Amino acid sequence: MVNLKKLLIEDSKDSNSEHDFGKNIIPKMLENKNKLYAFNFEGYWRDVGTLQSYWESNLELLGPMPMLNIHDVNWKIYTQSEELPPAFISNEANLSGSLISEGCEIYGEVHNSVLFQG
């Protein structure tokens, strides 16, 4: 059986790779005749195989009606995040069009951003 962690480490050292599942990791697994499985999925999906696409998908959440409704009570978010205090926003802070996670401290300006823990 193939070890995905090992494949990712190998790919990270390949200077010719774009470090993308669809372009590099999965084709290499097929080339090596590793077993792969696919499942039909209907619902929200974004390919976040690169840092650029990960960044873009996070900024999509800032729109008035994002395709992924993170406030839908029927859609649970499973995470291993720490329990941190609520976000602190100072009186001098200036925020607009942003999502701010718990544990964040804002003392300056934040616009069109998604801020997570840490």
VENWODA-V228589 format. One record per residue. RES is the residue in one letter. SS is DSSP state (helix for helix, strand for strand, loop for the rest). PHI is phi in radians with two decimals (999 if undefined). PSI is psi in radians with two decimals (none if undefined). Layout:
# VENWODA-V228589
res=<RES | RES>
ss=<SS | SS>
phi=<PHI | PHI>
psi=<PSI | PSI>
This chain:
# VENWODA-V228589
res=<M | V | N | L | K | K | L | L | I | E | D | S | K | D | S | N | S | E | H | D | F | G | K | N | I | I | P | K | M | L | E | N | K | N | K | L | Y | A | F | N | F | E | G | Y | W | R | D | V | G | T | L | Q | S | Y | W | E | S | N | L | E | L | L | G | P | M | P | M | L | N | I | H | D | V | N | W | K | I | Y | T | Q | S | E | E | L | P | P | A | F | I | S | N | E | A | N | L | S | G | S | L | I | S | E | G | C | E | I | Y | G | E | V | H | N | S | V | L | F | Q | G>
ss=<loop | loop | loop | helix | helix | helix | helix | helix | helix | helix | helix | helix | loop | loop | loop | loop | loop | loop | loop | loop | helix | helix | helix | helix | helix | helix | helix | helix | helix | helix | helix | loop | loop | loop | loop | loop | loop | loop | loop | loop | loop | loop | loop | loop | loop | loop | loop | loop | loop | loop | helix | helix | helix | helix | helix | helix | helix | helix | helix | helix | loop | loop | loop | loop | loop | loop | loop | loop | loop | loop | loop | loop | loop | loop | loop | loop | loop | loop | loop | loop | loop | loop | loop | loop | loop | loop | loop | strand | strand | loop | loop | loop | loop | strand | strand | strand | loop | loop | strand | strand | loop | loop | loop | loop | strand | strand | loop | loop | strand | strand | strand | loop | loop | strand | strand | loop | loop | loop>
phi=<999 | -1.38 | -1.80 | -1.06 | -1.05 | -1.08 | -1.09 | -1.17 | -1.14 | -1.05 | -1.13 | -1.12 | -1.60 | -1.55 | -1.19 | -1.56 | -1.52 | -1.58 | 1.01 | -2.15 | -1.03 | -1.25 | -1.67 | -2.18 | -1.15 | -1.13 | -1.01 | -1.17 | -1.11 | -1.14 | -1.04 | -1.51 | 1.07 | -1.30 | -1.30 | -2.27 | -2.24 | -2.20 | -2.31 | -1.20 | -2.41 | -2.13 | 2.52 | -1.16 | -2.63 | -2.38 | -1.43 | -2.01 | -1.36 | -2.27 | -1.07 | -1.07 | -1.22 | -1.12 | -1.07 | -1.08 | -1.17 | -1.20 | -1.19 | -1.05 | -1.18 | -1.43 | -1.21 | -1.13 | -2.35 | -1.12 | -1.07 | -1.76 | -1.50 | -1.27 | -1.76 | -1.22 | -1.18 | -1.52 | -1.97 | -1.45 | -1.82 | -1.73 | -2.60 | -1.98 | -1.23 | -1.26 | -1.49 | -2.08 | -1.15 | -1.03 | -1.06 | -1.88 | -2.16 | -1.23 | -1.09 | -1.49 | -1.20 | -2.32 | -2.13 | -2.74 | 0.91 | -2.39 | -1.92 | -2.09 | -1.48 | -1.03 | 1.52 | -1.43 | -2.15 | -2.00 | -2.08 | -2.17 | -1.82 | -2.39 | -2.35 | 0.86 | -2.37 | -2.12 | -1.92 | -1.93 | -0.99 | 1.44>
psi=<2.48 | 2.54 | 1.92 | -0.67 | -0.75 | -0.76 | -0.70 | -0.69 | -0.77 | -0.78 | -0.61 | -0.41 | -0.10 | 1.87 | -0.28 | -0.10 | 2.59 | 0.00 | 0.82 | 2.34 | -0.85 | -0.51 | -0.49 | -0.97 | -0.97 | -0.80 | -0.66 | -0.66 | -0.73 | -0.73 | -0.66 | 0.10 | 0.58 | 2.64 | 2.32 | 2.60 | 2.54 | 2.59 | 2.42 | 2.40 | 2.30 | 2.23 | -2.88 | 2.34 | 2.36 | 2.40 | 1.97 | 0.87 | -0.19 | 2.84 | -0.66 | -0.83 | -0.55 | -0.79 | -0.83 | -0.72 | -0.57 | -0.71 | -0.43 | -0.47 | -0.25 | -0.22 | 2.86 | -0.59 | 1.27 | 2.62 | -0.54 | 1.87 | 1.70 | -0.08 | 0.08 | 2.05 | -0.31 | -0.10 | 1.84 | 2.51 | 2.03 | 2.17 | 2.87 | 0.50 | 2.72 | 2.71 | 1.92 | 2.86 | 2.82 | 2.80 | 2.47 | 2.23 | 1.99 | 2.84 | -0.47 | -0.16 | 2.66 | 1.93 | 2.56 | 2.51 | 0.81 | 2.73 | 2.23 | 2.15 | 2.83 | 2.65 | -0.19 | 2.56 | 2.14 | 2.11 | -0.21 | -2.46 | 2.38 | 2.10 | 2.37 | 0.96 | 2.76 | 2.01 | 2.21 | 3.05 | 2.53 | none>
